[in-house]
Amino acid sequence: MFSTQLRKHRKNNGYTQKQLADVVGVTQQAVAKWETNKASPDPEMLQKISSILNVTVDTLLDGTTPTNKSKMPKDLNKFLQQSEIIFEGNTYNLTDEDRGLVIKSLEVAFASVKPVNKRRKSDILTK
């Protein structure tokens, strides 16, 4: 049931009702109504909540988690092509210029961790 799953995942992510309400742009009373099964969010809000709580909509609705899909790597470039990106509870509408800057920053970050990842992989293979 949605109300139970929402409460569980909200708490697992360390949010109070008020904090979650602030992040998704509703009142604390709205979150309380969702958690007591007195109201339900619209589909757009449900998607926003699932993104913030880092779970699928299916997980919020019925507690199920996809098996194979969740283990597949995500394509970050495809993700960044979305019109809205949520990061640490903030929503960003990226322009092409913003998107390019984020991608260049990620390239630098991944280049710096690449040697560490190679070492880890070789450590595993030699054990």
Buried (B, 14 or more C-beta within 10 A) or exposed (E): EBBEBBBBBBEEBEBEBEBBBBBBEBEBEBBBBBBEEEEBBEEEBBBBBBBBBEBBBBBBBEBEEEEEEEEEEEEEEEEBEEEEBBEEBEBEEBEEEEBEEBEEEEEEEEEEEEEEEEEEEEEEEEE
